[in-house]
Amino acid sequence: MVSAPALLLGLLLTLAPASASTAEALTFGVVPQQAASKLARLWGPFLREVGQRSGVRLEFRTAPDIPTFEKRLASGRYDLAYMNPYHYTVFHRDPGYVAFAKERGKRIHGILVVRKDSPLQDPAGLRGQTLAFPAPAAFAASVLTRAHLRRAGIPFQARYVSSHDSVYRAVAKGLFPAGGGVVRTFNNVAPAIRDQLRILWRTEGFTPHAFAAHPRLAPEVRRRVQQALVDMGDASKGRRLLGELGFNRLEPATDTDWDDVRGLGIDLLRDLVGD
């Protein structure tokens, strides 16, 4: 039997495009909203294509859970990363990640999902219940949904289950009456799970996840990756790979695009993330 470390090493080696011109691969960290194996399957071909277009070898990385991903961002582990809006506002300050792309025309919405056969029709029916969330700092799936429940005066207990897919599976199995997610991961979850669920409620929209680069990355390299991401929507293969990730086209971004998230107030964010 092949060991788990050997399997992981083999997987990582296959994700780096052999013909890209950059000699040393850059690590590309992806927030673990879903299982690592699923993220590798979805992001691997995408990063290979971006690498071919940019001439920059990109090596897929993630983390076993969102808190570990946060620690790795804080230490600057990833050269580039796809991170949620709250993470970007935090890790732009330190260690200085710089946003350079985001999904075009997209607003991220948190959602609360319930089983299709649930009698619940609005969040008020969740009073006093224990609800599933991916992690304290999962921005839309956890921070925004919990903020709404608090503002509405709906008491609840939060249980963190590591990933969006874990939330959907737990709610489908009836382990929790409801849980937090986002539309993109809900649409990407296995149909056998999604077909058992419905969206009870969704939050207002905010600037979505950031593609960001560590400040050690040369601006020219960042620009090449940015252009490759933007150009992915110009060809059928690129559009297919974007669609498999649940993306429409991507567009250039700047730091101020996330001022709407900063406008929520740092005290509120810290309070919710500290739950």
N, C-alpha and C positions, 0 to 999 in steps of 0.2 A: 504493500500500500504506500502511495506517495504521501510524504508528510505535508502538513499544512504549510510550514514555512517554504517548502520547495514549490508547492502549488502557487503560493503568493508570489514568489520570485519569478516563476515562469510567467505568471499573469502580467507582472509589471514589465518584464522584458518585452512582451508582445505588444505593449501599448505604445512604445516609443518608435516613431517612424524611422526606418533605417536610412532613408535617403535624405532626411533633413540635413541642412548644412552645418548647424551648430554642433560642435564636437561634444559638448557636455550637455546632458539633458537638464531641463528646468523642471522643477517639481510644480505640479498644478494640483492644489488642494481643493476638494469639493466637499461642501458641507454635507454631513451624513444624514440627510433627510430620509434615506432609504438604506437598505442593506448594502454592505460594501460590494458584494458580488453583483448585485443589480446595478449599482452605480458604475462599476467597472465595465459591465456589458453595455451600458448606455453611453458612457462618456469615452470609452476607449476608442471606438471608431471616429467619434467626433474630434477628439484631440489628435488622432493620427492625421485627419484631413486638415485641421488647422496647422499642424506641424508642416505638412507638405506645402501648404500655401504660403506660410511665413518663413520657412527655412529654419525654424526653431524647434528643436526636439522637446516635446512636452511629455512628461511622465506623470501618469495619474497617481494621485494620492488621496486618501481620505482618513478617517479616524473611526474608532469603534463606536463613538457616541459624540454628541454635540459638545458636552463639557471638555472632552479631550481635544476636539477640534479647536475649541476656543484657546486652550492652553498652547496648542501648536501655533496658532496665529499670533498669540502674545509673544511667543519666543521667536517669531519670524521663520518658522520651519519651512513655509512654502514660498517659492519664488513668485508664483501667481496663485490666485485663489478665487473661487466662486463662493461668496459669503452672503449671509442675509443682511437686510438693511441695518438692523441694530448692530450686528457685528461690525459692519463697515464704519459706523460712526465711532465705535470704540477703538478699533484697530487702525483707523486712520490717524487718530491722535498718537497712538503708541502701539506698535513700532513704526507707523507711518505709511501703511498701505495706501496706494493711490488708485482710485477708481478710473477705469478707462473705457468700460463698455457696460451696457445693460440691454435688456430686452426692449425692442422698439414699441412705443405706444402702450406699454404694459403698466398696469397698476396692480400691486399685490394685495390680495384680500385674505384675511383669515376666515376660516369657516368652522362651524360646529356641525358635526355629523352625528346622526342617530341611525338605528336600524330602520329599514323601510316600514316595518310593522309597529314601530313605536307610536304611541298615542300623542307624543309631544308635538306641539305646533309652534312654540316659541320658547326662547331661553328661560322664561320665568318658571317653567315647569321643572327646571333643573335645581331648584332651591334645595339646599341641604344635601345634594348628591356628591359623590366622588367622581370626578371627571378625568379622562386621560388626555395628556399632553406629551409632545415629544421631549421637551427639555425646557427649563426655565427661560433660557434666552432664545428660544425659537421664536423669531419676531412675530410673524403673522399668526402662526398656528397656536402660539402660547401667549405671548405678551399682549397682542391686540385683543384676542378673545377673552383673556382673563380681565383685561382692563375694562372691557364692556360689561362683563358680569359684575365687577365691583361697582362701576358707576351706576348700574341699574339696581344696586342693592340686593343682588342675588347671592346669598352665601353658598359656598361650595368648598370642597376639598380637591386639591390638585394631586394627581399621581403621574409621575414622569416615567415614560416607557421607552425612551431612547430614540425612536424614529417615528416619522409620519406613518410609515407602513405598519408599525407596531400598534399605533393608535387605531388605524382602520381595522386591523385584524381583531383587536381586543373588543372594539365596539360591535363588530359583526358577530363575535362569539357571545355577546351579551355580558361580558365581564364589566363593562361600564355602560351607563345609559347614553353617554355622549362623549365626544372627544374633539380636539382641535387639530386642524390641518390647513392646507391651502389647496386652491383649485387645481393647480398643476399636478401635485402629487396625488390628489384624489383621482384625477383623470388617468394617471399613469399606474395606479395600483392594479393588481390582477383583477380581471373582470369578475372572477368568482367571488372576490371580496367586495368590489365596488357595487355589484348588483344587489347586495344585501343592505346597502346603505342609501341614505338620502341626506342632502344638505339641509339642516334645520335653519341656519342663519349665517350671514356673512358680514364682515366688517366693512368699513369704508376703505377706499384704496390708498395705497402709498407707493412711493418709488420702489421698484422691485430689487432683487438681489444684485449685487455688484460683482463684476469681474474686476479684480484689483491686483496690483503688482506691488511687491515689496520695494522699498526705496533703493535697495542695492541694485535693482535691475536697471540696466542702461536704458535711457529714454528711447533710443532707436529700436531696441529689441521690443520694448513695450508697444511702440508704434506699429511694428510689423505684425505683432500678434493681434493688436486692435484691428488693423486693416483686414487681416485674414478672417477675423470673426465677423466683421461687417460684410465682407464679400461672400460669406457662406450662403447668403440668401440669393445670390445671383445665378446659381447653377442648380440643376435638379438634384444632384447628389448632396450638395450642401443643404438644400431645403429639406430633403428627406432626413438627414442626420439631425437637423434642428427640430424637426417634427417629432422624432423619436424621443427627444429630451423634453418635449412639450413646449418648445420655444417657437415663436414667430421669428421674424428677422431681429438681428441685433443692431445696435447703434452706438456711436461714441458717447461717452459720458464724462462728466466732470464732478468734482467733489460736491459742488453746491446743489447737485441734483437731489442729494439726500438731506437737504435742509428741512424738508417736511417731517422727516423722522426726528431730527433734532428738535423740531418745534413741539414735539410731544412733551418735552420737559425731561431733563436728566433725572430729576428726583423720582418721577413716576416710573421711568425705565429701570432705575436702580432698585426701586422698591419691588417691582414685579419680578425682575431677574433674581432678586435675592430671596424669593419665596422658597 
